[in-house]
Each structure stands twice: as structure tokens, then as C-alpha cells.
């Protein structure tokens, strides 16, 4: 029943996003003059070519991964501060992982178990990717470019953050808390499929998708807190189920969040370069997206 509830929330969320955006597409047109609509139409055609599930889209994965990995060369002071804060918080949680886990296990109850069972599927691709596929098909057949863009950016963020997460997992081979081993038990690099606790894949996946939705629909007041709230519950569910340490879920969430922010930022920058006149610049909508990427 909890899985069905999770599916229902996913479809209601996508339906709400679709309904809002579909309604706005009819309301916005009368507010702009002919020149503005001409620029918009030309710009939309450019984006339609990019945000289609084709060879160019798949090739973009390689260039985006390169850009993300090389981004440290262009980091400014604020970027280094963020990195230090993430690393410091992870180390701090790691120091108290055993104490936190003991407290969670003592405090868990029927309510926390129900919440965990409800939230866990949001970090599982077999539950989140099918609705994204439906969202993409909706955009493809009804020529709704925003749906295609959100679905494909979410898919890319999910896959790339998953790649980063798996590389780290197989590099460290940290033991999960349910093994009964101490929190500082690591096997080191290898190809074993056991002991892959750090970082949490569910947390990374949930935040990778939630961050794209929150960034692309940041003009809707309820969407960002809703999707980030669900992603947070997904991360916490892994600690409640004794499947991950607190530092696992925090760092996994950071991997998903910042990977998605980078991907959204890369494609937002590409769109801006195509034209000096962009719809969001006039109404302020995508300016918020750009600021969100810089955050």
C-alpha cells in the first residue's frame, strides 16, 4: 500500500506541474508583442531540437560530465566555501555516525517506519523513471517543450549522479550499519558488490530529480519545498531502516543536489547564449533559475 501511495504522489506531482504549465501557456501569449513572440518561437525551436531523446542528447552526457569534472578549475571563493562546508559536515556526521544510528534505532516507531516505507521508492529508479517517461512522452506528442526538458534533465541528473555515486561506493566499500560492523569499517577499492554504504544511492537519486524539478519550476511556490521535502524523507528513510549511516545520506544528497544544479546550470547557460532576448529575462523567471544554480 505504501508503494501505491508513493506512485500516487509522483503522478499527482507531475499532473500538477503539467496542468499549471499548460494553463500558463495559454495565458501568457496575449501579454507580449509580435516581436517578442517571434523571438520566443525561434528560441523554442532551438530548444526543441536539443531536448529530444536522440543521439545528440546522449552525446551531451559526455560533455556535461567533462564540464562538471573540470568545473573545479573555474571555482571561485564561494564555490570553495561550499565544498569545505559539505566536506566538513560529512566528516562531522561521520564522527558521530555510531551515536546517531544508535539514537535512531532506539527512537524509531511505527510512524517512522510507515514514513520510511512511503518515502523510499522516490529514490528508486524503477518507481521514479516510469513517470518521467510518461512526462517526456506527453511533451513529445503534445509539443510541450518544458515537459521534455524537465524529463530529460531529470534523467541525465539521475544517471550522472548515479555514476558518481557508484564510483565512490566501489572506491570505499564502507560497511552498512545493518552488518553490525563499526561505522569506520571500510574495505577499500574493489569490485565486490557487498558493503557499498557510502554514499547513499537513494538519497543521491531523490535529490538529483527533486533539484531539477525545483529549479525548473521555481516560479511555483509549492513545488520546491514539496520535492525537497520528499527527497529529504527519502534520505532519512535509509537511516531509519538501518541501511545507511547519517554521513552516507548527507553526502549522497549533496552529490545528487550539486550534480543536478550543475546540469541545469549548463543547459540554462547554453540557452542564454543562443539569444540575447530570452523569455525569462523579461519576466524574471529564469533569472531566478540562474541564481538558483549559483547558490
Buried (B, 14 or more C-beta within 10 A) or exposed (E): EBEEEBBEBBBEBBEBBBEBBBEEEEEEEEEBEEEBEEBBEEBBEEBBEBBBBEEEBEEBBEEBBEBBEEBEEEEEEEEEEBBEEBEEBBEEBBEBBBEBBEEBEEEBEEEBBEBBBBBBBBBBBEBBBEBBEBBBBBBBEEEBBBBBBBBBBBBBBBBBBBEBBBEBBBEBBBBBBEEEBEBEBBEEEEEEEEBBBBBBBBBBBBBBBBBBBBBBBBBBEEBBEBBBEBBBBBBBBBBBBBBBBBBBBBBBBBBBBBBBBBBBBBBBEEBBEEBEEBBBBBEEEBEEBBEBBEE
